[in-house]
Amino acid sequence: LYKRIGVKHRKFHAYRATFATNLARAGVPIEQTAKLLGHGDIEVTVRYYVHVSAERQASAVEKIASFTLDAI
């Protein structure tokens, strides 16, 4: 089935990582994501499951910068 529909990554953890990454993109707190994945330590979730693009990281920093400048 995977070959027929063109899915390259067929390992179970790839789907868990996609799930966790999509939760992060939706703004779900990392603590909640860790709980949904059954992790007792959020470090496991952060290190191995949530993948944040460089663009999203830059966007986060821009939000902080604008907040800081507005407060001055």
All heavy atoms as TSV, in Angstrom:
chain	resi	resn	atom	element	x	y	z
A	1	LEU	N	N	0.828	-1.193	0.000
A	1	LEU	CA	C	0.000	0.000	0.000
A	1	LEU	C	C	0.868	1.251	0.000
A	1	LEU	O	O	0.605	2.176	-0.758
A	1	LEU	CB	C	-0.945	-0.008	1.197
A	1	LEU	CG	C	-1.801	1.253	1.340
A	1	LEU	CD1	C	-2.759	1.402	0.156
A	1	LEU	CD2	C	-2.566	1.219	2.637
A	2	TYR	N	N	1.907	1.279	0.854
A	2	TYR	CA	C	2.771	2.460	0.910
A	2	TYR	C	C	3.418	2.745	-0.434
A	2	TYR	O	O	3.481	3.877	-0.883
A	2	TYR	CB	C	3.852	2.300	1.969
A	2	TYR	CG	C	3.359	2.439	3.383
A	2	TYR	CD1	C	3.712	1.512	4.348
A	2	TYR	CD2	C	2.565	3.498	3.757
A	2	TYR	CE1	C	3.276	1.631	5.650
A	2	TYR	CE2	C	2.119	3.630	5.063
A	2	TYR	CZ	C	2.475	2.699	6.000
A	2	TYR	OH	O	2.045	2.831	7.282
A	3	LYS	N	N	3.931	1.703	-1.084
A	3	LYS	CA	C	4.560	1.881	-2.395
A	3	LYS	C	C	3.555	2.414	-3.409
A	3	LYS	O	O	3.864	3.307	-4.196
A	3	LYS	CB	C	5.152	0.564	-2.886
A	3	LYS	CG	C	6.401	0.156	-2.165
A	3	LYS	CD	C	6.931	-1.152	-2.714
A	3	LYS	CE	C	8.131	-1.614	-1.915
A	3	LYS	NZ	N	8.636	-2.904	-2.403
A	4	ARG	N	N	2.354	1.886	-3.363
A	4	ARG	CA	C	1.327	2.273	-4.325
A	4	ARG	C	C	0.938	3.746	-4.177
A	4	ARG	O	O	0.703	4.430	-5.168
A	4	ARG	CB	C	0.111	1.381	-4.169
A	4	ARG	CG	C	-0.892	1.570	-5.307
A	4	ARG	CD	C	-1.978	0.531	-5.299
A	4	ARG	NE	N	-2.879	0.812	-4.188
A	4	ARG	CZ	C	-3.529	-0.095	-3.490
A	4	ARG	NH1	N	-3.397	-1.368	-3.769
A	4	ARG	NH2	N	-4.325	0.242	-2.500
A	5	ILE	N	N	0.878	4.250	-2.951
A	5	ILE	CA	C	0.471	5.644	-2.752
A	5	ILE	C	C	1.650	6.604	-2.632
A	5	ILE	O	O	1.477	7.791	-2.461
A	5	ILE	CB	C	-0.474	5.790	-1.537
A	5	ILE	CG1	C	0.230	5.407	-0.237
A	5	ILE	CG2	C	-1.748	5.002	-1.757
A	5	ILE	CD1	C	-0.614	5.662	1.008
A	6	GLY	N	N	2.880	6.068	-2.721
A	6	GLY	CA	C	4.069	6.915	-2.752
A	6	GLY	C	C	4.582	7.401	-1.413
A	6	GLY	O	O	5.258	8.421	-1.344
A	7	VAL	N	N	4.291	6.687	-0.339
A	7	VAL	CA	C	4.792	7.068	0.981
A	7	VAL	C	C	6.201	6.517	1.138
A	7	VAL	O	O	6.433	5.322	1.006
A	7	VAL	CB	C	3.876	6.524	2.100
A	7	VAL	CG1	C	4.487	6.783	3.471
A	7	VAL	CG2	C	2.506	7.141	2.000
A	8	LYS	N	N	7.162	7.420	1.409
A	8	LYS	CA	C	8.557	7.005	1.519
A	8	LYS	C	C	8.927	6.569	2.933
A	8	LYS	O	O	9.651	5.615	3.114
A	8	LYS	CB	C	9.475	8.138	1.070
A	8	LYS	CG	C	9.315	8.473	-0.391
A	8	LYS	CD	C	10.195	9.630	-0.795
A	8	LYS	CE	C	9.955	9.974	-2.250
A	8	LYS	NZ	N	10.704	11.122	-2.674
A	9	HIS	N	N	8.467	7.301	3.932
A	9	HIS	CA	C	8.820	7.005	5.321
A	9	HIS	C	C	7.701	6.180	5.940
A	9	HIS	O	O	6.614	6.681	6.184
A	9	HIS	CB	C	9.052	8.294	6.113
A	9	HIS	CG	C	10.130	9.136	5.530
A	9	HIS	ND1	N	11.458	8.803	5.636
A	9	HIS	CD2	C	10.088	10.265	4.816
A	9	HIS	CE1	C	12.186	9.705	5.020
A	9	HIS	NE2	N	11.374	10.607	4.507
A	10	ARG	N	N	8.002	4.916	6.213
A	10	ARG	CA	C	6.960	4.019	6.688
A	10	ARG	C	C	7.139	3.601	8.139
A	10	ARG	O	O	6.432	2.746	8.619
A	10	ARG	CB	C	6.920	2.771	5.807
A	10	ARG	CG	C	6.623	3.083	4.371
A	10	ARG	CD	C	6.499	1.831	3.569
A	10	ARG	NE	N	7.754	1.153	3.420
A	10	ARG	CZ	C	8.434	1.049	2.296
A	10	ARG	NH1	N	7.968	1.601	1.207
A	10	ARG	NH2	N	9.559	0.398	2.246
A	11	LYS	N	N	8.083	4.186	8.826
A	11	LYS	CA	C	8.315	3.793	10.209
A	11	LYS	C	C	7.305	4.475	11.122
A	11	LYS	O	O	6.932	5.630	10.919
A	11	LYS	CB	C	9.734	4.131	10.628
A	11	LYS	CG	C	10.754	3.326	9.856
A	11	LYS	CD	C	12.142	3.599	10.338
A	11	LYS	CE	C	13.122	2.732	9.569
A	11	LYS	NZ	N	14.486	2.952	9.965
A	12	PHE	N	N	6.893	3.771	12.149
A	12	PHE	CA	C	5.887	4.257	13.097
A	12	PHE	C	C	6.283	5.597	13.710
A	12	PHE	O	O	5.459	6.496	13.841
A	12	PHE	CB	C	5.671	3.204	14.183
A	12	PHE	CG	C	4.676	3.612	15.223
A	12	PHE	CD1	C	3.335	3.698	14.914
A	12	PHE	CD2	C	5.084	3.913	16.511
A	12	PHE	CE1	C	2.402	4.071	15.874
A	12	PHE	CE2	C	4.165	4.290	17.472
A	12	PHE	CZ	C	2.826	4.362	17.145
A	13	HIS	N	N	7.545	5.751	14.061
A	13	HIS	CA	C	7.980	6.974	14.726
A	13	HIS	C	C	7.896	8.191	13.806
A	13	HIS	O	O	7.762	9.315	14.281
A	13	HIS	CB	C	9.378	6.806	15.298
A	13	HIS	CG	C	9.388	6.064	16.592
A	13	HIS	ND1	N	8.515	5.034	16.861
A	13	HIS	CD2	C	10.142	6.196	17.692
A	13	HIS	CE1	C	8.750	4.573	18.072
A	13	HIS	NE2	N	9.732	5.256	18.602
A	14	ALA	N	N	7.964	7.984	12.507
A	14	ALA	CA	C	7.808	9.106	11.583
A	14	ALA	C	C	6.414	9.711	11.726
A	14	ALA	O	O	6.248	10.933	11.682
A	14	ALA	CB	C	8.043	8.651	10.151
A	15	TYR	N	N	5.414	8.874	11.928
A	15	TYR	CA	C	4.046	9.372	12.105
A	15	TYR	C	C	3.884	10.069	13.448
A	15	TYR	O	O	3.176	11.068	13.560
A	15	TYR	CB	C	3.032	8.232	11.955
A	15	TYR	CG	C	3.108	7.602	10.595
A	15	TYR	CD1	C	3.605	6.324	10.442
A	15	TYR	CD2	C	2.713	8.299	9.463
A	15	TYR	CE1	C	3.685	5.740	9.181
A	15	TYR	CE2	C	2.788	7.736	8.204
A	15	TYR	CZ	C	3.278	6.447	8.070
A	15	TYR	OH	O	3.363	5.884	6.841
A	16	ARG	N	N	4.542	9.552	14.472
A	16	ARG	CA	C	4.505	10.202	15.790
A	16	ARG	C	C	5.171	11.572	15.715
A	16	ARG	O	O	4.681	12.540	16.295
A	16	ARG	CB	C	5.175	9.333	16.851
A	16	ARG	CG	C	4.345	8.115	17.230
A	16	ARG	CD	C	5.075	7.185	18.181
A	16	ARG	NE	N	5.578	7.779	19.390
A	16	ARG	CZ	C	4.899	7.915	20.531
A	16	ARG	NH1	N	3.663	7.502	20.603
A	16	ARG	NH2	N	5.467	8.458	21.587
A	17	ALA	N	N	6.285	11.653	14.996
A	17	ALA	CA	C	6.982	12.929	14.856
A	17	ALA	C	C	6.124	13.929	14.087
A	17	ALA	O	O	6.051	15.109	14.445
A	17	ALA	CB	C	8.322	12.728	14.160
A	18	THR	N	N	5.452	13.466	13.042
A	18	THR	CA	C	4.553	14.340	12.280
A	18	THR	C	C	3.421	14.837	13.168
A	18	THR	O	O	3.074	16.022	13.154
A	18	THR	CB	C	3.985	13.598	11.056
A	18	THR	OG1	O	5.077	13.202	10.224
A	18	THR	CG2	C	3.026	14.478	10.271
A	19	PHE	N	N	2.842	13.941	13.959
A	19	PHE	CA	C	1.777	14.306	14.888
A	19	PHE	C	C	2.261	15.381	15.863
A	19	PHE	O	O	1.612	16.416	16.048
A	19	PHE	CB	C	1.318	13.052	15.631
A	19	PHE	CG	C	0.297	13.289	16.701
A	19	PHE	CD1	C	-0.989	13.696	16.384
A	19	PHE	CD2	C	0.616	13.070	18.031
A	19	PHE	CE1	C	-1.939	13.885	17.374
A	19	PHE	CE2	C	-0.324	13.261	19.029
A	19	PHE	CZ	C	-1.605	13.675	18.703
A	20	ALA	N	N	3.425	15.153	16.471
A	20	ALA	CA	C	3.968	16.101	17.445
A	20	ALA	C	C	4.295	17.443	16.797
A	20	ALA	O	O	4.014	18.506	17.365
A	20	ALA	CB	C	5.211	15.520	18.107
A	21	THR	N	N	4.875	17.418	15.619
A	21	THR	CA	C	5.218	18.645	14.915
A	21	THR	C	C	3.962	19.429	14.559
A	21	THR	O	O	3.914	20.660	14.724
A	21	THR	CB	C	6.036	18.331	13.646
A	21	THR	OG1	O	7.244	17.665	14.042
A	21	THR	CG2	C	6.389	19.592	12.877
A	22	ASN	N	N	2.932	18.743	14.107
A	22	ASN	CA	C	1.682	19.433	13.774
A	22	ASN	C	C	1.008	20.022	15.011
A	22	ASN	O	O	0.410	21.098	14.935
A	22	ASN	CB	C	0.734	18.500	13.022
A	22	ASN	CG	C	1.192	18.258	11.597
A	22	ASN	OD1	O	1.881	19.083	11.011
A	22	ASN	ND2	N	0.821	17.132	11.035
A	23	LEU	N	N	1.117	19.337	16.136
A	23	LEU	CA	C	0.593	19.917	17.379
A	23	LEU	C	C	1.341	21.198	17.724
A	23	LEU	O	O	0.733	22.206	18.113
A	23	LEU	CB	C	0.706	18.911	18.526
A	23	LEU	CG	C	-0.251	17.722	18.483
A	23	LEU	CD1	C	0.085	16.736	19.605
A	23	LEU	CD2	C	-1.692	18.175	18.594
A	24	ALA	N	N	2.669	21.175	17.577
A	24	ALA	CA	C	3.478	22.371	17.855
A	24	ALA	C	C	3.079	23.513	16.926
A	24	ALA	O	O	2.934	24.656	17.359
A	24	ALA	CB	C	4.959	22.057	17.719
A	25	ARG	N	N	2.893	23.215	15.662
A	25	ARG	CA	C	2.472	24.240	14.691
A	25	ARG	C	C	1.118	24.830	15.035
A	25	ARG	O	O	0.848	25.988	14.745
A	25	ARG	CB	C	2.418	23.640	13.291
A	25	ARG	CG	C	3.763	23.360	12.700
A	25	ARG	CD	C	3.638	22.759	11.324
A	25	ARG	NE	N	4.962	22.463	10.809
A	25	ARG	CZ	C	5.200	21.572	9.874
A	25	ARG	NH1	N	4.210	20.879	9.341
A	25	ARG	NH2	N	6.432	21.357	9.462
A	26	ALA	N	N	0.270	24.019	15.650
A	26	ALA	CA	C	-1.066	24.475	16.043
A	26	ALA	C	C	-1.040	25.250	17.357
A	26	ALA	O	O	-2.071	25.732	17.812
A	26	ALA	CB	C	-2.009	23.283	16.155
A	27	GLY	N	N	0.132	25.340	17.978
A	27	GLY	CA	C	0.255	26.100	19.219
A	27	GLY	C	C	-0.024	25.306	20.482
A	27	GLY	O	O	-0.180	25.883	21.556
A	28	VAL	N	N	-0.074	23.991	20.377
A	28	VAL	CA	C	-0.309	23.154	21.554
A	28	VAL	C	C	0.956	23.184	22.424
A	28	VAL	O	O	2.058	22.994	21.917
A	28	VAL	CB	C	-0.640	21.704	21.129
A	28	VAL	CG1	C	-0.756	20.793	22.335
A	28	VAL	CG2	C	-1.918	21.683	20.306
A	29	PRO	N	N	0.829	23.438	23.711
A	29	PRO	CA	C	2.004	23.469	24.594
A	29	PRO	C	C	2.769	22.140	24.564
A	29	PRO	O	O	2.170	21.065	24.468
A	29	PRO	CB	C	1.412	23.718	25.984
A	29	PRO	CG	C	0.088	24.343	25.722
A	29	PRO	CD	C	-0.404	23.744	24.435
A	30	ILE	N	N	4.089	22.225	24.654
A	30	ILE	CA	C	4.942	21.037	24.572
A	30	ILE	C	C	4.618	20.041	25.680
A	30	ILE	O	O	4.713	18.826	25.480
A	30	ILE	CB	C	6.437	21.420	24.566
A	30	ILE	CG1	C	7.303	20.242	24.138
A	30	ILE	CG2	C	6.881	21.958	25.910
A	30	ILE	CD1	C	7.154	19.846	22.710
A	31	GLU	N	N	4.201	20.537	26.838
A	31	GLU	CA	C	3.840	19.637	27.939
A	31	GLU	C	C	2.645	18.757	27.557
A	31	GLU	O	O	2.613	17.569	27.869
A	31	GLU	CB	C	3.522	20.430	29.215
A	31	GLU	CG	C	4.687	21.211	29.772
A	31	GLU	CD	C	4.873	22.576	29.130
A	31	GLU	OE1	O	4.093	22.952	28.225
A	31	GLU	OE2	O	5.826	23.270	29.528
A	32	GLN	N	N	1.676	19.353	26.869
A	32	GLN	CA	C	0.499	18.592	26.444
A	32	GLN	C	C	0.872	17.589	25.353
A	32	GLN	O	O	0.401	16.460	25.346
A	32	GLN	CB	C	-0.598	19.537	25.939
A	32	GLN	CG	C	-1.886	18.826	25.611
A	32	GLN	CD	C	-2.504	18.145	26.825
A	32	GLN	OE1	O	-2.496	18.695	27.909
A	32	GLN	NE2	N	-3.001	16.945	26.649
A	33	THR	N	N	1.723	18.013	24.436
A	33	THR	CA	C	2.180	17.108	23.378
A	33	THR	C	C	2.901	15.910	23.983
A	33	THR	O	O	2.668	14.764	23.588
A	33	THR	CB	C	3.097	17.847	22.395
A	33	THR	OG1	O	2.355	18.930	21.802
A	33	THR	CG2	C	3.613	16.937	21.299
A	34	ALA	N	N	3.779	16.166	24.950
A	34	ALA	CA	C	4.504	15.079	25.613
A	34	ALA	C	C	3.530	14.103	26.268
A	34	ALA	O	O	3.698	12.880	26.170
A	34	ALA	CB	C	5.475	15.635	26.652
A	35	LYS	N	N	2.518	14.647	26.896
A	35	LYS	CA	C	1.527	13.788	27.558
A	35	LYS	C	C	0.772	12.937	26.537
A	35	LYS	O	O	0.547	11.748	26.746
A	35	LYS	CB	C	0.562	14.653	28.369
A	35	LYS	CG	C	-0.368	13.876	29.242
A	35	LYS	CD	C	-1.115	14.807	30.169
A	35	LYS	CE	C	-1.015	14.178	31.529
A	35	LYS	NZ	N	-1.272	15.042	32.617
A	36	LEU	N	N	0.385	13.547	25.425
A	36	LEU	CA	C	-0.321	12.802	24.379
A	36	LEU	C	C	0.540	11.683	23.790
A	36	LEU	O	O	0.021	10.645	23.389
A	36	LEU	CB	C	-0.771	13.753	23.265
A	36	LEU	CG	C	-1.938	14.671	23.623
A	36	LEU	CD1	C	-2.097	15.762	22.575
A	36	LEU	CD2	C	-3.217	13.866	23.754
A	37	LEU	N	N	1.845	11.897	23.744
A	37	LEU	CA	C	2.759	10.879	23.221
A	37	LEU	C	C	3.148	9.856	24.287
A	37	LEU	O	O	3.817	8.870	23.980
A	37	LEU	CB	C	4.018	11.534	22.656
A	37	LEU	CG	C	3.819	12.358	21.387
A	37	LEU	CD1	C	5.087	13.120	21.039
A	37	LEU	CD2	C	3.381	11.490	20.233
A	38	GLY	N	N	2.754	10.108	25.530
A	38	GLY	CA	C	3.073	9.173	26.601
A	38	GLY	C	C	4.464	9.339	27.163
A	38	GLY	O	O	5.007	8.421	27.774
A	39	HIS	N	N	5.047	10.518	26.985
A	39	HIS	CA	C	6.393	10.782	27.503
A	39	HIS	C	C	6.323	11.350	28.916
A	39	HIS	O	O	5.550	12.267	29.178
A	39	HIS	CB	C	7.124	11.785	26.613
A	39	HIS	CG	C	7.362	11.288	25.230
A	39	HIS	ND1	N	7.580	12.128	24.177
A	39	HIS	CD2	C	7.421	10.028	24.725
A	39	HIS	CE1	C	7.762	11.416	23.082
A	39	HIS	NE2	N	7.662	10.136	23.390
A	40	GLY	N	N	7.154	10.836	29.796
A	40	GLY	CA	C	7.233	11.351	31.151
A	40	GLY	C	C	8.125	12.572	31.252
A	40	GLY	O	O	8.058	13.332	32.210
A	41	ASP	N	N	8.956	12.779	30.253
A	41	ASP	CA	C	9.922	13.878	30.246
A	41	ASP	C	C	9.775	14.628	28.927
A	41	ASP	O	O	9.906	14.038	27.851
A	41	ASP	CB	C	11.329	13.299	30.385
A	41	ASP	CG	C	12.416	14.353	30.481
A	41	ASP	OD1	O	12.116	15.553	30.313
A	41	ASP	OD2	O	13.568	13.971	30.714
A	42	ILE	N	N	9.520	15.940	28.982
A	42	ILE	CA	C	9.327	16.694	27.747
A	42	ILE	C	C	10.594	16.768	26.902
A	42	ILE	O	O	10.518	17.035	25.711
A	42	ILE	CB	C	8.766	18.107	27.997
A	42	ILE	CG1	C	9.743	18.981	28.759
A	42	ILE	CG2	C	7.410	18.049	28.652
A	42	ILE	CD1	C	9.346	20.444	28.785
A	43	GLU	N	N	11.752	16.527	27.507
A	43	GLU	CA	C	13.005	16.547	26.741
A	43	GLU	C	C	12.988	15.519	25.612
A	43	GLU	O	O	13.519	15.760	24.534
A	43	GLU	CB	C	14.210	16.322	27.647
A	43	GLU	CG	C	14.520	17.496	28.552
A	43	GLU	CD	C	14.852	18.762	27.778
A	43	GLU	OE1	O	15.585	18.686	26.770
A	43	GLU	OE2	O	14.344	19.833	28.161
A	44	VAL	N	N	12.396	14.376	25.850
A	44	VAL	CA	C	12.282	13.343	24.807
A	44	VAL	C	C	11.437	13.881	23.661
A	44	VAL	O	O	11.786	13.731	22.484
A	44	VAL	CB	C	11.662	12.050	25.382
A	44	VAL	CG1	C	11.381	11.046	24.279
A	44	VAL	CG2	C	12.562	11.461	26.442
A	45	THR	N	N	10.348	14.523	23.998
A	45	THR	CA	C	9.457	15.081	22.981
A	45	THR	C	C	10.171	16.144	22.157
A	45	THR	O	O	10.118	16.122	20.927
A	45	THR	CB	C	8.209	15.697	23.648
A	45	THR	OG1	O	7.654	14.752	24.557
A	45	THR	CG2	C	7.176	16.098	22.616
A	46	VAL	N	N	10.856	17.037	22.834
A	46	VAL	CA	C	11.549	18.129	22.152
A	46	VAL	C	C	12.680	17.599	21.272
A	46	VAL	O	O	12.814	17.991	20.113
A	46	VAL	CB	C	12.101	19.145	23.178
A	46	VAL	CG1	C	13.001	20.170	22.504
A	46	VAL	CG2	C	10.963	19.821	23.919
A	47	ARG	N	N	13.457	16.709	21.793
A	47	ARG	CA	C	14.642	16.233	21.082
A	47	ARG	C	C	14.312	15.354	19.880
A	47	ARG	O	O	14.922	15.473	18.828
A	47	ARG	CB	C	15.557	15.484	22.031
A	47	ARG	CG	C	16.817	14.966	21.324
A	47	ARG	CD	C	17.774	14.362	22.272
A	47	ARG	NE	N	18.353	15.462	23.036
A	47	ARG	CZ	C	19.157	15.299	24.059
A	47	ARG	NH1	N	19.470	14.102	24.472
A	47	ARG	NH2	N	19.654	16.329	24.687
A	48	TYR	N	N	13.348	14.472	20.019
A	48	TYR	CA	C	13.139	13.453	18.993
A	48	TYR	C	C	11.851	13.584	18.183
A	48	TYR	O	O	11.716	12.939	17.146
A	48	TYR	CB	C	13.162	12.063	19.627
A	48	TYR	CG	C	14.477	11.757	20.285
A	48	TYR	CD1	C	14.590	11.725	21.666
A	48	TYR	CD2	C	15.612	11.535	19.521
A	48	TYR	CE1	C	15.803	11.446	22.279
A	48	TYR	CE2	C	16.836	11.269	20.121
A	48	TYR	CZ	C	16.918	11.222	21.493
A	48	TYR	OH	O	18.115	10.969	22.096
A	49	TYR	N	N	10.902	14.375	18.639
A	49	TYR	CA	C	9.603	14.358	17.974
A	49	TYR	C	C	9.155	15.671	17.362
A	49	TYR	O	O	8.480	15.669	16.344
A	49	TYR	CB	C	8.527	13.850	18.941
A	49	TYR	CG	C	8.649	12.369	19.183
A	49	TYR	CD1	C	9.391	11.877	20.241
A	49	TYR	CD2	C	8.047	11.460	18.327
A	49	TYR	CE1	C	9.535	10.522	20.454
A	49	TYR	CE2	C	8.179	10.104	18.525
A	49	TYR	CZ	C	8.923	9.644	19.585
A	49	TYR	OH	O	9.063	8.296	19.783
A	50	VAL	N	N	9.447	16.789	17.968
A	50	VAL	CA	C	8.961	18.063	17.449
A	50	VAL	C	C	10.047	18.693	16.591
A	50	VAL	O	O	11.133	18.994	17.075
A	50	VAL	CB	C	8.551	19.011	18.591
A	50	VAL	CG1	C	8.125	20.357	18.034
A	50	VAL	CG2	C	7.420	18.402	19.408
A	51	HIS	N	N	9.729	18.889	15.315
A	51	HIS	CA	C	10.681	19.472	14.374
A	51	HIS	C	C	10.136	20.827	13.937
A	51	HIS	O	O	9.059	20.913	13.354
A	51	HIS	CB	C	10.873	18.549	13.176
A	51	HIS	CG	C	11.265	17.160	13.588
A	51	HIS	ND1	N	12.492	16.867	14.143
A	51	HIS	CD2	C	10.577	16.003	13.580
A	51	HIS	CE1	C	12.550	15.588	14.425
A	51	HIS	NE2	N	11.389	15.032	14.102
A	52	VAL	N	N	10.892	21.877	14.243
A	52	VAL	CA	C	10.451	23.232	13.944
A	52	VAL	C	C	11.339	23.800	12.849
A	52	VAL	O	O	12.562	23.793	12.968
A	52	VAL	CB	C	10.506	24.124	15.211
A	52	VAL	CG1	C	10.021	25.522	14.901
A	52	VAL	CG2	C	9.691	23.505	16.331
A	53	SER	N	N	10.716	24.307	11.812
A	53	SER	CA	C	11.471	24.841	10.680
A	53	SER	C	C	12.182	26.137	11.067
A	53	SER	O	O	11.804	26.827	12.019
A	53	SER	CB	C	10.538	25.110	9.503
A	53	SER	OG	O	9.685	26.204	9.798
A	54	ALA	N	N	13.193	26.480	10.290
A	54	ALA	CA	C	13.942	27.720	10.522
A	54	ALA	C	C	13.033	28.932	10.386
A	54	ALA	O	O	13.175	29.911	11.128
A	54	ALA	CB	C	15.114	27.814	9.543
A	55	GLU	N	N	12.075	28.865	9.461
A	55	GLU	CA	C	11.145	29.981	9.267
A	55	GLU	C	C	10.281	30.198	10.501
A	55	GLU	O	O	10.045	31.324	10.923
A	55	GLU	CB	C	10.248	29.733	8.044
A	55	GLU	CG	C	10.978	29.727	6.726
A	55	GLU	CD	C	11.618	28.383	6.402
A	55	GLU	OE1	O	11.244	27.355	7.015
A	55	GLU	OE2	O	12.528	28.363	5.553
A	56	ARG	N	N	9.811	29.107	11.096
A	56	ARG	CA	C	8.972	29.229	12.289
A	56	ARG	C	C	9.787	29.721	13.480
A	56	ARG	O	O	9.289	30.461	14.315
A	56	ARG	CB	C	8.280	27.909	12.594
A	56	ARG	CG	C	7.221	27.587	11.526
A	56	ARG	CD	C	6.395	26.378	11.848
A	56	ARG	NE	N	5.681	26.482	13.107
A	56	ARG	CZ	C	4.532	27.130	13.288
A	56	ARG	NH1	N	3.971	27.765	12.293
A	56	ARG	NH2	N	3.949	27.141	14.467
A	57	GLN	N	N	11.048	29.325	13.554
A	57	GLN	CA	C	11.922	29.828	14.614
A	57	GLN	C	C	12.125	31.326	14.456
A	57	GLN	O	O	12.043	32.086	15.430
A	57	GLN	CB	C	13.257	29.094	14.591
A	57	GLN	CG	C	13.171	27.656	15.030
A	57	GLN	CD	C	14.506	26.953	14.954
A	57	GLN	OE1	O	15.549	27.581	15.048
A	57	GLN	NE2	N	14.470	25.649	14.774
A	58	ALA	N	N	12.381	31.777	13.237
A	58	ALA	CA	C	12.572	33.207	12.977
A	58	ALA	C	C	11.307	33.987	13.311
A	58	ALA	O	O	11.371	35.078	13.897
A	58	ALA	CB	C	12.973	33.423	11.527
A	59	SER	N	N	10.156	33.433	12.966
A	59	SER	CA	C	8.886	34.088	13.265
A	59	SER	C	C	8.692	34.249	14.773
A	59	SER	O	O	8.222	35.281	15.241
A	59	SER	CB	C	7.732	33.281	12.671
A	59	SER	OG	O	6.498	33.815	13.044
A	60	ALA	N	N	9.071	33.227	15.534
A	60	ALA	CA	C	8.957	33.293	16.994
A	60	ALA	C	C	9.835	34.400	17.548
A	60	ALA	O	O	9.412	35.164	18.425
A	60	ALA	CB	C	9.323	31.950	17.613
A	61	VAL	N	N	11.047	34.513	17.044
A	61	VAL	CA	C	11.966	35.556	17.519
A	61	VAL	C	C	11.431	36.932	17.159
A	61	VAL	O	O	11.512	37.866	17.966
A	61	VAL	CB	C	13.381	35.331	16.937
A	61	VAL	CG1	C	14.285	36.512	17.237
A	61	VAL	CG2	C	13.968	34.045	17.488
A	62	GLU	N	N	10.852	37.076	15.985
A	62	GLU	CA	C	10.270	38.357	15.585
A	62	GLU	C	C	9.138	38.770	16.515
A	62	GLU	O	O	8.996	39.944	16.843
A	62	GLU	CB	C	9.760	38.287	14.149
A	62	GLU	CG	C	10.871	38.252	13.124
A	62	GLU	CD	C	10.355	38.032	11.713
A	62	GLU	OE1	O	9.126	38.159	11.488
A	62	GLU	OE2	O	11.178	37.725	10.842
A	63	LYS	N	N	8.325	37.813	16.948
A	63	LYS	CA	C	7.244	38.119	17.885
A	63	LYS	C	C	7.790	38.666	19.189
A	63	LYS	O	O	7.260	39.620	19.752
A	63	LYS	CB	C	6.402	36.874	18.155
A	63	LYS	CG	C	5.538	36.476	16.997
A	63	LYS	CD	C	4.759	35.227	17.316
A	63	LYS	CE	C	3.953	34.788	16.108
A	63	LYS	NZ	N	3.203	33.561	16.377
A	64	ILE	N	N	8.853	38.053	19.683
A	64	ILE	CA	C	9.463	38.516	20.927
A	64	ILE	C	C	10.054	39.906	20.738
A	64	ILE	O	O	9.887	40.785	21.584
A	64	ILE	CB	C	10.542	37.526	21.422
A	64	ILE	CG1	C	9.887	36.211	21.816
A	64	ILE	CG2	C	11.345	38.113	22.577
A	64	ILE	CD1	C	10.862	35.089	22.093
A	65	ALA	N	N	10.727	40.126	19.619
A	65	ALA	CA	C	11.350	41.414	19.350
A	65	ALA	C	C	10.301	42.514	19.291
A	65	ALA	O	O	10.486	43.596	19.858
A	65	ALA	CB	C	12.149	41.365	18.055
A	66	SER	N	N	9.176	42.276	18.631
A	66	SER	CA	C	8.147	43.313	18.532
A	66	SER	C	C	7.509	43.579	19.891
A	66	SER	O	O	7.188	44.702	20.217
A	66	SER	CB	C	7.086	42.915	17.512
A	66	SER	OG	O	6.357	41.793	17.955
A	67	PHE	N	N	7.354	42.543	20.715
A	67	PHE	CA	C	6.802	42.715	22.052
A	67	PHE	C	C	7.731	43.576	22.892
A	67	PHE	O	O	7.302	44.486	23.578
A	67	PHE	CB	C	6.593	41.349	22.717
A	67	PHE	CG	C	6.184	41.466	24.158
A	67	PHE	CD1	C	4.904	41.828	24.503
A	67	PHE	CD2	C	7.101	41.209	25.168
A	67	PHE	CE1	C	4.528	41.930	25.843
A	67	PHE	CE2	C	6.726	41.306	26.503
A	67	PHE	CZ	C	5.446	41.676	26.842
A	68	THR	N	N	9.020	43.281	22.825
A	68	THR	CA	C	10.007	44.016	23.596
A	68	THR	C	C	10.048	45.487	23.169
A	68	THR	O	O	10.108	46.375	24.007
A	68	THR	CB	C	11.404	43.377	23.439
A	68	THR	OG1	O	11.305	42.003	23.801
A	68	THR	CG2	C	12.436	44.051	24.307
A	69	LEU	N	N	10.000	45.762	21.876
A	69	LEU	CA	C	10.049	47.130	21.390
A	69	LEU	C	C	8.780	47.903	21.757
A	69	LEU	O	O	8.838	49.074	22.064
A	69	LEU	CB	C	10.243	47.143	19.872
A	69	LEU	CG	C	11.602	46.641	19.383
A	69	LEU	CD1	C	11.620	46.597	17.858
A	69	LEU	CD2	C	12.719	47.503	19.916
A	70	ASP	N	N	7.636	47.214	21.761
A	70	ASP	CA	C	6.387	47.875	22.133
A	70	ASP	C	C	6.376	48.246	23.611
A	70	ASP	O	O	5.726	49.228	24.004
A	70	ASP	CB	C	5.194	46.958	21.848
A	70	ASP	CG	C	4.952	46.796	20.349
A	70	ASP	OD1	O	5.467	47.634	19.566
A	70	ASP	OD2	O	4.259	45.837	19.971
A	71	ALA	N	N	7.081	47.499	24.429
A	71	ALA	CA	C	7.085	47.730	25.876
A	71	ALA	C	C	7.957	48.908	26.264
A	71	ALA	O	O	7.832	49.446	27.359
A	71	ALA	CB	C	7.549	46.474	26.600
A	72	ILE	N	N	8.850	49.310	25.361
A	72	ILE	CA	C	9.798	50.400	25.703
A	72	ILE	C	C	9.143	51.742	25.570
A	72	ILE	O	O	8.377	52.106	24.836
A	72	ILE	CB	C	11.054	50.319	24.801
A	72	ILE	CG1	C	11.800	49.049	25.126
A	72	ILE	CG2	C	11.943	51.531	24.991
A	72	ILE	CD1	C	13.018	48.801	24.258
